[in-house]
Amino acid sequence: QSCLSRQQLLAAIRQMQQLLKGQETRFAEGLRVMKSRLSTLHASLAKAAPEPPAASCPALQAPADGKKFGTKYLVEHEVHFTCDPGFQLLGSSTRTCQANGSWTGQEPHCAGSALGCHGCGRGAASECSSSPCQNGGTCLEGLNQYKCLCPQQWTGATCQYQAQTAPPTWSVTDDPAFSRQPRCAQIDRTQHCSCEPGFHMSGTAANGLCQDLNECEVYKREGGPRLCAHACVNLPGSYRCACPGGYVLLGDGKSCEDIDECALSQDNCTRGTTCINTGGGFQCVSPQCPQPAGNVTYVKTSPFQCERNPCPMESRSCHQAPKTISFHYLPLPSNLLTPTPLFRMATAAAPGRPGPDSLRFGIVGGNNRGHFVMQRSDRQTGELILVQSIKGPQTIQVDVDMSEYLDRAFQAKHVSKITVFVSAYEF
């Protein structure tokens, strides 16, 4: 008898349908008003004065017989220059774009080593008149070139190096590939000899030999631009760069890039573990939830997250324990410039529930806290910042937490356990 009749049910359903239709109309109207306001705002912003373009500097060209690295000409960007093997850089090896639109330093040029005077033309006599030969050397004029005849105890393109009984460290003589016969020609009743690029003349004018110039040692000794990011290998008349295991040489022939063994399936991680790429290698990880303690127990909801099981109403210690524990893995190069942000934590309220009105962040554990600070970056986000450089290789653990408060009452705590894999190299 208490059940509704069919007619009453139909009437109730129709009433609900009318109610929903009214709600739908009001919702659509609200959306229309919102879209109209956004369109008005967009139009007014579009009419506003455009932002001034980012300050930049004029384009730079690579020097003749050299290379340029860097394609951005905005303020504070750097462009680097090197010369081809056998040439010496004159000017600045690095130039930085300044706020006033000009570059720091001097325009770079590559000067020929050994016997070269590139582009001297028929005015070669002027080269000798400037007395390029040092330490008592005699300057010989030739077609488009000049040559220094050095006294017994001096050697080098302009007699700038003191000759030694043993070959200098930047020459290799025990391998025949690193020695060549000079190319000689009779010019104005004077015999003129020259070496290929990457070789220098040693010995007397009568029985000179072209010996390889060890670019790796010369650049290291003279403090020139760094030829290679990692290792330099000397070759006859040239050189090449090499990278450590786990890295590949980039197209510039100088820089090294890490190989992602995980993405390329080159790891040997067993089932149940996850591959994490690191500088020069990889790590197999399998993070575990904390063991049960009293009323506090956790369940793994993803490979890198644990969530606390519901607490008994009366258990204060359970409510104070972290609600979620997440695991994060960060590969870093050695001696990274500081300060630099490494990790962010943020809150997100569940639909229909009020979010926290206040957050507190902190570092709560780890084996090397002194390298980091945890600070708020905006109202709902905190950042872990590296403030002290870390020299690798080493692995550092740092635990950070975020506590949520509503009306000054504690709501929940979330912990992120961060493992930092610092590589042995700065790239």
Secondary structure, DSSP 8 states (H G I E B T S, - for coil): --S--HHHHHHHHHHHHHHHHHHHHHHHHHHHHHHHHHHHHHHHHHHS-------B-------TTEEEE----BTT-EEEEEE-TTEEEES-SEEEB-TTS-BSS---EEEE-TT--TT-GGGHHHHHHT----TT-EEEEETTEEEEE--TTEESTTS-EE--SS--TT---SSGGGEE--EEEEETTEEEEE--TTEEEES-STT-EEEE--HHHHHHHHT---S-SSEEEEETTEEEEE--TTEEE-TTSS-EEE--TTTTT-----TT-EEEEETTEEEEE-------BTTB-EEEEETTEEEE----TT-HHHHHS-SEEEEEEEEE-TT--SSEEEEEEE----TTS---SEEEEEEEEES-GGGEEEEEEETTEEEEEE-S---SSEEEEEEEEEEEEETTEEEEEEEEEEEEEE-SS--
